Amino acid sequence: MTEKPTTAILHYTAPPVVGGVEAVMQAHTRVFVEENYPVAVIAGRGEPDGLPAGVELISLPEIDSQHPEIVDLTATLEAGEVPAGFGAMVKRVEEVLAPILSQFDNLIVHNVLTKHFNLPLTAALFNLLDEGVIPHCIGWCHDFSWTSASSRGKLRPGYPWDLLRSYRPDVTYVVVSKRRQIALAGLMGCRRDAIKVVYNGVDPKVLLGLTDEGVALIDRLGLMESDLVLLMPVRVTEAKNIEYALRVVAALKEMNPRVKLVLTGPPDPHDAASKGYFRSLQTLRSELGVEQEMRFVFESGPEGQENYTIGGDVVGDLFRICDLVLMPSHREGFGMPVLEAGLAGVPVVCTDVPAADEIASPDATRFDADDDPAHVADEILALLEDDPVYRLRRRVRQGYTWRAIFRRQIRPLLEKPG
């Protein structure tokens, strides 16, 4: 098996320093670790505990934009003069960086190639590229001093300021939006398609407060990639009318092949009828061809473990990730999932259970258990497709998590430079 490439991420500062770039660096390092790609961070200031476990922080004070000597040099540069000590500082930065950068396959540089906050560092990186010390450089350019109303007055034509608008064909340039792509291409005088767009992402585990067990289960069930995630937070009993839900899923599959229905509870291990009902549902699921679309948590444990049960915290994770709660019950004494879905902000489609009738009406979509399952499937799609919150959530879930962005866009940059 080919070893994965090693990557260093470089910026003036690193977490726990608070800033937009630092937040992106933290997310990048987290997803690198999750995907088992070796990564280290090189920064002038930061703390090891601001980064995920296993990520080395290499501290080099000279690359901090607030290093006292850099602050003095920057003040003179902003006044339009190249200070006498500029060249010496460039050489000094080169000397501390060279032996470190030569150890990595890739160097991701955040903002240093387009911002003026430490021009000796920018010049040192240009020199090290010229010398072939950096095997592959990825310039992650969030902001540009030359196009910034607050910064461009601090720049002058000529060296070293022109480095911040000089295109290098040996650098893979990345920006965070198409608008920034147009701006940087214009600034550097290169083709627009020479600059890659990689949007920022979100981490569902952090944002939604998901448990480690919940994240692992969500991954095993393939919920993040699904177009539609339905949840039945119930046990396996005949009263829940699970066979009806299976037929709704079969109808949805014909309209939307990436549907998932997750049922959280197990059959009753002490009730032969409950276990027999579970086996009949497995048979019906196979007959309907929805083995992948309808998943019992009970049979979805780690490494295919069966008899798997989850606690309320993981059920809560599933509420936060699902699009809709489906309850086709024949009868319910109350129907707690209606309240749970309401608090989680998830729409409910259900039969006339007491909680829906007495508490959620008219805000739960109700149907009769004698209705055609295909009709209920139509209602579900109509309800969700008319909801901009669902549409945006689906788009982000599928394409804009950091893991999705890493696999689709960042990993190819590391393995196939350029």
Helices and strands as residue ranges (DSSP letters): E 7-13, H 20-34, E 39-45, G 48-50, E 56-59, G 61-63, H 68-78, H 86-101, E 106-110, H 119-130, E 137-140, G 145-147, G 152-154, G 161-165, E 171-175, H 178-188, G 192-194, E 195-197, H 204-208, H 212-221, E 228-232, G 238-240, H 242-255, E 259-263, H 272-288, E 294-296, G 297-299, G 302-304, H 312-321, E 324-327, H 336-344, E 348-350, H 354-355, I 356-360, E 365-366, H 373-385, H 388-399, H 402-405, I 406-410, H 411-415
